[in-house]
Amino acid sequence: MAITGNAGLLVWHLGADASLLGAHMLPLREQGYLHAFAMTDRHLVFVLAPIDYERAGSFFESVRFAPARGCQVAVVDKNAPDRAQWFEVGYAMSYHFGDAFERAGKIVVRAVQHTDPDEAISPMREAMHGQVGKGMPVRLAELHLDLRGGRAHWESLDLQRTEFPLFDPRTPGDRGARLYMPVREGEATAPFFNAVQMLDLA
């Protein structure tokens, strides 16, 4: 588990019996926000979107995403949760992740990418008000992390207006999995997803 704030990224190491084996604070250079994280067989991957925070009510009334700054990405070895390898990559807010895999010193993470900082504050705003609207300006993307070279970059995939990707966890850890995602197909008469799509990027 992880919590982020002004001080750093707090990684909790829990045992199979839910006992606390350790808690480690990984310092941040600047404030960042995350909602979820991804993992491979060997590593945890935390993508922290840049934020500015000024108390003005609830958390999301107080926070503003800062697209002029890039994301901080922490890669934590599961066997060494007290330290991280840090990367910087262009701005995006990713609430939800699909699979992640690792091969030849590189990690690939599939994520739903919100690039509009105002929309990212409340992606389901229209649906929560019962409105169909124009749909979310989001896309599926891959985050590529070179553990040896220390470089990171996003690659956009040709799939938009989706969310909540799931994958088969039985997929071997050195290859991408098939993703299953709700989508809006055809003419929408309600502000919700109405179909399920399977995507095999291989």
C-alpha positions in Angstrom: 0.0 0.0 0.0 1.1 3.6 -0.5 0.1 7.1 0.7 1.5 10.3 -0.8 1.6 13.8 0.6 4.0 16.7 1.1 6.7 14.6 2.8 6.9 11.6 0.5 5.6 8.3 -0.6 4.8 6.0 2.3 5.2 2.3 1.3 3.8 -0.2 3.7 5.2 -3.8 3.7 2.4 -6.2 4.7 2.8 -9.9 5.4 0.5 -12.6 4.1 -1.2 -12.6 7.5 -1.8 -8.8 7.2 0.9 -8.0 9.8 2.9 -4.9 9.3 6.5 -5.8 8.4 7.7 -2.3 7.7 6.8 1.2 6.7 9.2 3.2 4.5 9.0 6.9 3.6 10.4 7.6 0.1 11.1 11.4 -0.2 9.6 13.4 -3.0 11.2 16.4 -4.8 7.7 18.0 -5.1 4.1 17.2 -4.3 2.5 14.4 -6.2 -0.8 12.6 -6.3 -1.6 9.0 -7.1 -4.8 7.0 -6.9 -3.5 3.4 -7.6 -0.3 1.7 -8.7 0.9 -1.1 -10.9 3.3 -4.0 -10.3 5.3 -6.6 -12.1 6.5 -9.9 -10.6 9.5 -8.0 -9.1 8.6 -4.3 -8.9 6.0 -1.8 -7.7 5.4 1.2 -10.0 4.0 4.4 -8.6 3.1 7.2 -11.1 2.7 10.5 -9.2 1.0 13.3 -11.1 2.3 16.9 -10.3 -0.1 19.0 -8.2 -0.4 22.3 -6.6 -2.3 22.3 -3.3 -4.0 25.2 -1.6 -6.6 24.4 1.1 -10.0 25.4 -0.2 -12.5 22.8 1.1 -12.3 19.1 0.2 -9.2 17.6 -1.3 -10.3 17.9 -4.9 -11.5 21.4 -4.3 -8.0 22.3 -3.1 -5.8 20.5 -5.6 -4.9 21.5 -9.2 -2.9 19.4 -11.5 0.2 21.1 -12.9 0.8 19.9 -16.5 3.8 22.2 -16.9 5.7 19.8 -14.7 6.2 16.1 -15.4 5.2 13.1 -13.4 7.5 11.5 -10.9 7.7 7.7 -11.2 9.0 5.5 -8.4 10.0 1.9 -9.2 10.4 -0.1 -6.0 11.9 -3.5 -5.8 9.6 -5.8 -3.7 12.7 -7.1 -1.9 13.9 -3.6 -1.0 10.9 -1.5 -0.2 13.0 1.2 1.6 14.3 2.7 -1.7 13.2 3.5 -5.2 14.6 4.2 -8.6 13.1 7.5 -9.8 12.1 8.6 -13.3 10.6 11.7 -14.8 8.0 11.5 -17.6 5.6 13.9 -19.3 2.4 15.0 -17.5 -0.6 12.7 -17.3 -3.0 11.7 -14.6 -3.6 7.9 -14.4 -6.3 6.8 -11.9 -6.4 3.2 -13.2 -3.9 0.8 -14.5 -4.1 -2.4 -16.6 -1.2 -4.8 -16.6 2.5 -4.3 -16.2 5.3 -6.6 -17.4 9.1 -6.7 -17.3 11.5 -7.9 -19.9 15.2 -7.4 -20.6 15.6 -4.6 -18.0 12.5 -2.7 -19.1 9.1 -2.3 -17.6 5.9 -1.6 -19.6 2.8 -0.3 -17.8 -0.6 0.0 -19.4 -2.6 2.9 -18.0 -5.6 5.1 -18.8 -4.2 8.5 -19.3 -6.0 11.8 -18.6 -4.2 14.7 -20.2 -6.7 17.5 -19.7 -5.9 18.7 -16.1 -9.4 20.3 -15.6 -11.2 17.1 -16.7 -8.9 14.9 -14.6 -10.2 16.5 -11.4 -13.6 14.8 -11.9 -13.6 12.5 -14.9 -17.1 11.2 -14.3 -18.6 14.7 -13.6 -21.2 14.5 -16.4 -22.3 10.9 -15.6 -22.7 11.8 -11.9 -25.1 14.6 -13.0 -27.0 12.2 -15.2 -25.8 13.8 -18.4 -24.5 12.0 -21.5 -22.0 14.7 -22.5 -19.2 14.3 -25.0 -17.4 11.5 -23.2 -14.1 11.5 -21.4 -11.1 12.8 -23.3 -8.9 9.9 -22.2 -6.8 7.3 -23.9 -5.0 4.1 -23.2 -1.2 4.5 -23.1 1.9 2.6 -22.3 4.5 3.9 -19.9 8.0 2.6 -20.8 10.7 2.5 -18.1 14.3 1.6 -18.9 15.7 0.4 -15.6 19.3 0.3 -16.9 19.3 3.6 -18.9 17.1 5.5 -16.4 14.8 6.8 -19.2 11.0 6.9 -19.4 8.4 7.8 -22.0 4.7 7.5 -22.8 3.4 5.8 -25.9 -0.2 6.5 -26.8 -2.3 3.5 -28.0 -5.2 4.0 -30.5 -8.0 3.5 -28.0 -10.0 6.3 -26.4 -13.0 6.9 -24.2 -12.4 3.9 -22.0 -11.6 3.3 -18.3 -11.1 0.6 -15.6 -8.9 -1.9 -17.6 -8.6 -5.4 -16.2 -6.4 -8.3 -17.2 -5.9 -12.0 -16.7 -3.4 -12.3 -13.8 -2.3 -15.7 -15.0 -0.4 -14.1 -17.9 3.3 -14.7 -17.7 5.1 -11.7 -16.2 7.4 -11.1 -19.2 4.6 -10.3 -21.7 1.6 -8.1 -22.1 -1.8 -9.4 -21.1 -5.1 -9.1 -22.9 -7.0 -6.2 -21.5 -10.8 -6.1 -20.8 -12.4 -2.7 -20.6 -15.9 -1.1 -20.5 -16.4 1.2 -23.4 -19.2 3.3 -24.9 -20.3 1.8 -28.2 -22.6 3.4 -30.8 -25.2 6.0 -30.0 -25.3 6.6 -26.2 -28.7 7.1 -24.5 -27.3 7.0 -21.0 -24.1 8.5 -19.5 -22.5 5.2 -18.8 -20.4 2.5 -20.6 -22.6 0.1 -22.5 -20.2 -2.6 -23.8 -17.0 -4.6 -22.9 -14.0 -4.6 -25.2 -11.1 -7.1 -25.2 -7.8 -5.8 -26.5 -4.8 -8.0 -27.4 -2.0 -5.6 -28.1 0.3 -8.5 -29.3 
